[in-house]
Amino acid sequence: MRGPDPKYQPEFPREFVCEAAAICRQPTAEHRLWQRARMVVLLDENPAASSPEIADEVGLHEASVRNWKKRWSSGDFSLADRERSGRPPKFDGL
C-alpha cells in the first residue's frame, strides 16, 4: 500500500523539461547538473514519484531531492546553485 502523495509536485514548463532532457543526453554534462536534469525528466514523467524513488534513481540523498522539488514548486525553474552568502573562497597557489 502506498503512502500519501508527495507534498511538493512541481509542474514544469515544457521548455524547461526539454532543456533538462538535452542535458541528460550530453555525454560531457557536469554530474550535478545531470542529476538535477534527470530529476526534472523523472518528475515530468511521474509527478507522484516519491523522493526516495527519485533519490535512488539519480544517486542523491532524498533530502536533496525534497529541497529541489520544493524550489521548483515555488516557481524557481533553474538547475544552478543559488548564490551563497559569506566570503568567497580564497585559494593561494603554492
C-alpha positions in Angstrom: 0.0 0.0 0.0 1.3 3.4 -1.0 1.6 6.3 1.4 0.2 9.8 0.7 1.1 11.8 -2.4 4.3 13.9 -2.1 3.8 17.3 -0.7 5.7 19.1 -3.5 4.8 18.2 -7.0 6.3 20.8 -9.4 4.7 21.4 -12.7 7.4 22.2 -15.2 7.2 24.5 -18.3 7.7 22.4 -21.4 10.9 24.3 -22.5 12.5 23.6 -19.0 11.8 19.9 -19.4 13.2 20.0 -23.0 16.4 21.7 -21.7 16.7 19.1 -18.9 16.3 16.3 -21.4 19.0 17.8 -23.6 21.4 17.9 -20.6 20.7 14.3 -19.8 21.8 13.3 -23.3 25.1 15.2 -23.2 28.0 12.8 -22.6 30.1 15.6 -21.0 27.4 17.2 -18.8 28.6 18.1 -15.3 27.4 15.3 -12.9 25.4 17.5 -10.5 23.6 19.2 -13.5 22.9 15.8 -14.9 21.4 14.7 -11.6 19.1 17.7 -11.4 18.1 17.4 -15.1 17.4 13.7 -14.6 15.2 14.6 -11.6 13.2 17.0 -13.8 12.7 14.4 -16.5 11.6 11.7 -14.0 9.2 14.1 -12.2 7.8 15.2 -15.5 7.1 11.6 -16.4 5.7 10.7 -13.0 4.8 13.7 -10.8 3.7 11.5 -7.9 7.1 9.8 -7.7 8.4 9.8 -4.1 11.6 11.5 -3.1 13.3 8.1 -2.1 12.5 6.7 -5.5 14.0 9.7 -7.3 17.0 9.7 -5.0 17.8 6.1 -5.8 17.5 6.7 -9.5 19.8 9.8 -9.6 22.2 9.0 -6.7 21.3 11.8 -4.3 20.1 11.8 -0.7 16.3 12.1 -0.5 16.6 15.3 1.4 18.3 16.9 -1.6 15.5 15.7 -3.8 12.9 17.2 -1.5 14.8 20.5 -1.5 14.9 20.7 -5.3 11.2 19.7 -5.5 10.3 22.4 -3.1 12.3 25.0 -5.0 10.8 24.0 -8.3 7.3 24.0 -6.8 7.8 27.6 -5.8 8.4 28.6 -9.5 12.2 28.8 -9.5 12.9 26.7 -12.6 16.7 26.5 -12.5 19.3 23.8 -12.3 22.0 26.1 -11.0 23.0 26.5 -7.4 21.9 29.7 -5.6 24.3 32.4 -4.6 25.8 31.7 -1.2 26.3 34.3 1.4 29.7 34.9 3.0 33.2 35.5 1.9 34.2 33.9 -1.4 36.7 31.0 -1.0 40.3 32.1 -1.4 43.0 29.8 -2.8 46.6 30.8 -2.7 48.6 28.7 -5.1 51.6 27.0 -3.5 
